[in-house]
Amino acid sequence: MQVEFNQINVVIKEINITIPSDEVTKAYEKYLVKIAKEIEVPGFRKGKAPLYMVERVNTEKIKENFCYDYVIDVFDKVAEENHIEYLLYPDIKDLQWEKGNDMTVKIQIEHEPQLELKQIEGLTVPYKPAILEESVEKFIADLIAQNTIIKDVEIAEENDEVEVELIVQNNSDTYTVSAIFYACSEDNDYSIPALIGHKIGDTLSLILSGKKIQTNALNADFNLVDDTEYSCELCINRISRKEIPALDDEFAKDMEYDSLEEMRAKIAEEMKLRIEHINIDIENNSTINKLFTDNPFPLPMKTVEYLAFQQISDVSDDNLRKLLLNRYYYMIMNQMVQLYIGNALMKEKPIELTDEMVEEYINHQAIIQDVTVEAYKEHSKIDFSSQDTQNSIKEYFILRQIAKTCEFVIEKEPPETENTESGTEKIEEE
């Protein structure tokens, strides 16, 4: 057997195999004897037909099945003898064989890349750190949302939620369904400006699009055309309004602080350590991104595609499948970049883990999740003695060593596109 290897890129290897005719013929005859026991030939009992009759009746199917099974067996042998590691099953690109001749096979496999990083230390790394002040304001905004009260009112005002009985006329058919719209001066898929100023019990006659009706109807069992307009009657059954607390000293006192200033200061003090540790992870991830930018390499995309489709195998809705597929593509590719660069870093900068390092890593994770170390250990269910976890901890400390040599610069937000006539013309030309 003759085997030749051709490295297409850092993740794809081509294997060309030539198998002598006597080996193929021997394997084929053995396969024919085996398969003859399972094939029915007219005029013979199952498994009793002569081999030449079995082969004549099922020539193409037998040849196709034999070739595939045999090539997989040959590949497994080649992979074992040559210590070939690969991600998915081999992709047979070409197979040539006629009975009595040599068999030639061209196979491609995807494997993990073996990277050599040009520069590891002294990097200028763009990143977007978490800002303590912004995190405090988001925390307070969440507090306000949690303390927002929804109350029923009689007359609809701007941004009130209005529950209606909706009667839709579609040619000779009439549909009645409950629906929820917003009383809002901006007319969009969820709002109806005409609701403003109306009270419970009022009935409105309106023309609404099929899309707006079906977007807001509750448990509708009918189908309308999105861009078709329908005559509708809306009877207002309920009007709800959000009462959002004002952000002032009174709100702070309700939250058991003496003043708004003290509330911000104490929340910042409580969040400071967590934000520092979140920024450690942001620095580590940004360093990996920088290393990938400086040392770009292709990813095993067939493997990415396979893994992404595995994640959506139980999803039947086509639109949701497309949305989730894109997300899983992005997530899996990011995970692969981190994995392969992490492997390269451990090769370039090997370290030995100590118990103290493991405990420091656990403490870091507990702080980020805002739980005690004991709670993190109990709920994470992580086996800290496993090789994968050990590698993750090593990667963490290697990246912290590298970070000490790097300059982290805040990544600038892209400038907003000016809404000018010339700018519009340029976009249209492009």
N, C-alpha and C positions, 0 to 999 in steps of 0.2 A: 504494500500500500504506500502510495506517495502522497505526502502532505506538504502543502505550501501555505505560509501565512503572509497576509498583506494588511498592515495597519492603515485603515482608511482615515481615521482621526483618533483623538485620544480616548474615545468611547466606543468606536466601531472597529471590529477586526473581521477581515475576510479570510475564510479558510477554503482552500481549493484541495479537494481530495480526489485522487485517482485510484480506483480499486480494480485489481487485475480480474480478467474475465473468469478465470477458474474459481476465484473466491466468490464472485457474484453468482456464478452458475450453481455452485454448491449450495449457497444460501437460498437461492431461488427454488431449487429442487426440494430442499427441506421444507420451505414455506408452502410449496404446492402440495406436498404430502399432508401437511397439517390442515390446510384450508379445504382440501378435498373431502375431509370428513364432515364438513359443515355445509357443503354446497349440494343442492339438489339438481340432478340432470334428468331431463325427461327420459323415461324408459328404464331408469335404474333406481334402486333403493338408495336412500340418502347415505352417502359415504361409500357406495359400492361401485361408482362409475370409474372407468379407467382414467388415469391422470391426463392423457392426451385429450379425452372428451371433456373433462372438467376445464382444462385450459382453453379448448376451442370455444366452448360456450361462454366463458367469462374472461376472455383474454385481456381486454383493456382494464376492467375493474381489478383483476388479480394483479396485473402489472403495476397499476397505480398504488394499490394498497401495499404491495410488496416493497416498492421503491421507497415509500414514505417510512414504513416501519424499519426497513433495513438501514436507510440513511440515518435515522435517529440512533439506532444501535451503533452504527459506525462512528457517528459523532461522539456519542458517550465514551466510546473507547479512546478516540483521539483526545478528547478533553481530559480524560483521566491520565493518559500517558504523558501528555504535555502540560499538565497542571494548569488547565485553562479554567478560569473563573468567569462566569457570565451571569447576566441578570434575568433574562427571559429565555424561553425555548429558542433554539436556533431558527433563523429565517432562511429557508432554502430558496436561494435566488435563481439557481439554474441546476437542472439535473438531466444528464444525457445518458441513455442506456438502451441498447438493443440486445436481445438475447444472443449470447455468444461473444459479445464485445466487452471491453472495459467499461466501467461506469465512472463518469466524471460528475462531480458535485461542487457547486459553489455555494457556500454558506456564509451568512453574516451573523455576528453576535454582538450584543451590547454588553459592555462591562464598565466597571468603575474606572474613572481616569486616574492615572498616576501622574500627579502634578509636581512640577518644580517651580516654586514661587520665586520670582526674580528678586524682590525686596520685601522683607517682612517688617523691619524696624525703621523708625525715623520717617514714618508716613505722615502726610497731611490728609486728615480724614474728615470729610464733610459729615455732619450729623445734625439731627434735630432733637436737642435735649428736651426733656419734660421740664417746664417752668413752674416753680413752686407757686408763684402768685396765680398763674392760670389754673393750676390744679385746685387751689383754694377756692377760686371763684366758681369753678365747675362743681365742687363739693357743695358750696352754698346754693348754687342753682338747683342741684338735686334736692337739697333740703326744702327749698321753696316749692318744687314740684310735688314732693311728698306731703306738703302741708296745704296744697291747693284744695279748695273745697268746691264740689260741684253741687249746685242747688237748682231747683226748679223755679222758673219765672213765668210770668203771664205773657209778656210782650217780647218779641225777638229783637235783639240788638246785635251790633257788629260782633262776629265770631261766635255767636251762640250756636249750640247744636240743636237741630230741630228734627223731631221724629214725626213722620207723617204717614197717613194712609194714602198710598199712591195708586190711582186708577189710570191705567194705560189703555188707550184705544189703538188697536192695530187692525186696520180694515174692519172686518166684521167681528173680530175677537176683542174681548175686553179682559184685562188682567188687573187683579187687585193684590197689592203686596205692601208690606211695611217697608219704609226706607228712612234713611237718616241723611240729611243734608246740613250744610253750614250756612247760616245767614251771614253773608260776607259781600262787601261791595265789589270785590274782585270775582269775576265770573270764571270759574274753572270746573274741572270734572267733579269736584266735591261740594261746590257752593252754588247758591241761588241768591242773587242780590235782592230779588223781589220779596224774599221772606222777611227782610228787615222791616220792622214796624208792625208786623202782623201778630195776632195773639192766638192763644189756644182756642180751637173751634172754628177758626177762619178756614175758608176754602178758596184755593187759587186755581185758575185755569191757565196752564202754561204749555209751551211747546218745548220738549226736551229731547236731546239726542239719545239714541239707543245706548251709546256708551255711557252717558251720565246716568241713565236709569239703571243699567245693570251694575255699574260700579257701586251704587249706593243702596240698591235694593237688598233686603234681608231675606235670604232663603228663596230667591226667585226660581221658579221651575219653568221659565219660558226663555226663549232666545230672541233677541232683537238685533237688527243691523246697526253697527256702531255709528256710522255716519248718516243714518236716516233719522228724521225728526218725527216725533209722535205727539199727538194731543194727549195731555194729561190733566188730571185733577188731583190737587194735593190738599188733604184735610189735616190741619195741624193738630196732633194729639199731645205733644209734649215739647217743652222748650227748656233746655239745660244751659246753665252758664257757669263758667269757671270763675271762682273768686281767688285770685292770686295774691298772696300776702305781699305787702310792700317791704322792700329791703331797707329796714331802718332799725333804730334802737329797740322799738317795741317788738319787732320780729326776733331780734337777738335775745331779748329777755324771755320771750316765749320758748326759746331754745336753751334757756338757763345760762345765758351769759349776761354780764352787766351792761354791755353796749355792743354796737356793731363793730367798733374798732377792736374791742377785746375778743369778740368772736373770731374775727379774721386772724388776729395774732395767735390765739390758742389753737385754732385749726391748723395754721401754718406750722406751729411748733410740733403738733402731733403728726403732721404729714412729712416733715422735713426729711427724716431718716428714710422713709419709704421712697420718696422722690430721688434721693441720692442713690439708692440701690436700683431703682428703675433705670436711672441714667447709666449705671454700670452696664446693664444689659444693652441699652441703646448704644453705648460706646462699642461693646463687643460686636453687636450686629453690624454696626457701621464699619468697623474694621474689616469684617468679612466681606461686606459689600465693596469696600475699597480694594481689597485683595483680588476680588473677582473682576473688578473694573480694570485693574492693572495686569491681571493674568487671565484674560477671558478664555473660556473653553466651552465646547459644545456639551450639551446634556444628552443623555440617552432618551431621546424623545419617544421612541416606541414604548419604552418602559413607563415613561411619564403618562403616555396616553392610556396604556393598559391599567395603571393604578388609578387614574382619574375615572375611567369608565367603571372600574370595580366599585368606586364610591357611590356612583349613581345608578347602580344596577337595579335597585328597587324603586326608582322614581319613574312614574309613567307619564307625567305631564311633560310635553315636549318643551314648552317655554321654560319651565323650572329646570329641566335637564340641561338646557343650554346655559342657563345662568349658573347653575351649580358646577357644570363642567369647566367653565372658565375659571371659577374660583379655585377648584381643585387643581387645575393645571398650574395656576400661579402658586398655590400653597406647596404643591409637591416639588416644583422647580426650586422654590426658595429652600425647602428642606434639603434637596440634593446639593445645592450650592454650599450650604452650611456643612453638610456631612463631608463632602469631598475636600473642601478647604480645611475643615477640621482635621481630617485624616492627614493631609499634607503638612499641617502645622505640627501634629504629634510626631511625624517622621522627622521634621526639621529640628524641632525643639523638644525632644523626649524628656519627660519628667516622671518622677516617682511620687505617687500619692501617699500622704500620711493621714492618720486618723484626724489630726487637727485640720487638715485641708478639707476633708469630707465634712466635718462639723461646721466649718466656716461656710461651705457651699450650702449646706442645709439651712443655716441661719439666714443666709442671703435670700434663699427662696421663701422662707417663712416671712421675712420682712416684706418682700414684694407682695405676698398674698395676704399680708396684714393679719397673720395668725401667729400663735406661739409655735416654738419649735416642736413641742410635743404634738400639737394639733396637726402640724404639717406632716410629721412622720406618720401619724395615725391615718390621715385621710388621703395622703398622696399614693399610698400603696406601692411605693417605689422600692425595688430591691437594690439597695446601694452597693451590694457586692457584685451585681451583674456587670459584664464587660461593657455593655452599652452605657450604663450609668457611669461607670468608672471613666469611660472615654469622654462623656459629657463634662464631667468634673475636671478632667485634665485639660480639655479644650478651654474651659472657663478660666483656669489659672494661666494657661499659656497666653490667652488673649489679654489677661490683666497685665502680664509681664510686657507684652508688646505695647499696650496702651501707655505705659510709663515713658516710652520712647517717642510717642506720636504727638502731633499737634492736632487737636480737634477744633475744627472751625464750623461755626453755625452755618448750616446750609441755607442759602437765600431762597425766599419764595420767588417763583417766576413772576415777572412783571405782568400786571393786568393789561389785556389788549385794549387799546384805546378805541372807542366806538366812533370812528371818524369815517367820512365818506371815502377817503383814499384807502383807509384800512379795510373797509368793506369790499372795495373794488379788488384789492390785492387777494383777499380770501377767495372771492369768486373766481379770479383768474387761476389760482392754485387748484 
